[in-house]
Amino acid sequence: MTEVRVGILGLGTIGLGVARILIEQQTLMTKRLGKRLRLVAAADRDLDRDFGLDLSGVRLSTDANDVVTADDIDLVVELIGGYEPARSFVVTAIEHGKHVVTANKALIAKHGDDLFVQAAANNVAIGFEAAVAGGIPCLKAMREGVAANNIQSVYGILNGTCNFILTKMENEGANYADVLKEAQALGYAEADPTFDVEGIDTAHKLSILAAMAFGSFIKFDEVFTEGISKISAADIEAVAELGYRIKLLGIAKPHGENAEGIQQIEMRVHPTLVPLATQIAQVSDSYNAVMISGDFVEHTVYIGRGAGERPTASAVVADIMDIARVCKQGQQDGVEYLAPPMGYVAAERKSIATLPIADVESEYYLRLMVQDKPGVIAAVTSILADHQISLEAMQQKERDEVEVVPVIMLTHQTTEGNLQAAMLRITALKAVEDEVLILRKESFDA
Ligand code: HSE
C-alpha cells in the first residue's frame, strides 16, 4: 500500500496531538484515504521527558534540520509557532521538495504570500487549516464550500482565550486578570498572552480569512486591532442590561474603490457588542465561530473548538490527509488537484487597500466617568450633536455619596472619524474623568 511519510517539528501540545492521531487513528485514516500515513520522524528541543505516547517507532532528534532535509519524509508538519525559526525550517522543507502543514497563523499572516509562491515553484502544497479557528474547517468552507459566492462579510470569534475570559467574567462577575491566569493554565493562551488579549492573534486569523474571501494578498499589518484588557465586569453587566453581549470579533467587509481605483476592504478586530439573540452571542467559553455571508448562500455559521490539543490536531491531520490523497510517496505531482491555498488562482490575487479606520461606520457604546453635577450630560450631548451623532440609549447608575459616576451611551451609526473628533472634545471637559471606554456595536440578522 502507498505510504505518505510524515515528520513533525515541535512535540508540544499540538505536536503530540498530531502524533497521537497518526498513531491511534491509523486504521480509520487508511480506510478513508486508501493510503497509509506513517509518522517517521519528529524534532523537539527537549526529548528528555515523558510524552505520554509510545513514540518508539519514530526517529527523534533535537535538530529540526534532521526532519526538513530527510530523504524519507514527504510532508513536514510545522508546530513550532512564531515567525522564526519556524519560517526558515518551512523554507528549507519546501526547498527539499516536502509538502508543509502548519498551525502557525503568525507565520501565514506575515510570510504566507512568499511561502505560497515558493511552494508553487517547488510543486509542493502548504496546508494551514489549523491556523484559523483551530478545529473548525472554516478555511475549507471559505476556499471550497462557498467558492461560488461573492463574499459580503466575514465575522469571527477567532480567539478561544478571549472568548473564555469574556464568558467567565460575565457568568461569574470575575475579574479579568484572574480569568486570564485560568485560561493560561488550561493551555488556551499563546506563549505570550498579549497576542491573545490584545487581539493580535485574532488579527492574524482575520487577515488570512479576509485575503481568502476577497482574493487579495494578506495585509496583517493594516488590520485595526484592539483587545479586551480594558473591559471590566461592570461593562459586561451594563451591556447585558441593554440587550447585548461583548465578543472580541474580527470583521471584514468589501467596499468600493478608492481614489486610485483600488478595491477597499474593511478589516478590524475589537471588542464588539452583539445582540443577545444572535447565534454569535451564544458562542461561549473557548469556542470559536466564523460567519461567512455570500450573495447566493446568504449566512453560514461554523462553530467549534478554536484551541486545544485535540481539535487543533484534528485540523492539522485533515490537511495532511488532503495532501496525501493527491500526492504519491516521494513525488510532488498531484498538487494541481488541490484547491489553491488562498482560494483564488495565483494570477488572480490582487493588492487591495485597507479602508481607513476613520471611514469605518459603526454604532458605539461609550462609558464615561463624569462628575455628578448639573449640566454635565448637556455638555456631552451637545458635543455629540455638533458632530451629528445621535443617541439610541443612555444610562446613569445612581451611586449614593459618590461624586464620579459612570454614564453609558449608545449611539446610532456614525463614522469612526466623527466619533473620535467628538471624543477629543468630550475628554477635554473638566467634568469628564479618566479615559472614555469606546466599544463598537454590530447589528446582525443571523
Ligand atoms: N491562543 C489561541 C486561542 C489558540 O486562544 O484561540 C490558537 O490559535
Residues whose N, C-alpha, C, O or C-beta is under 5 A from the ligand:
A	BS01	HSE	A131 L158 N159 G160 T161 Y188 A189 E190 G306 A307
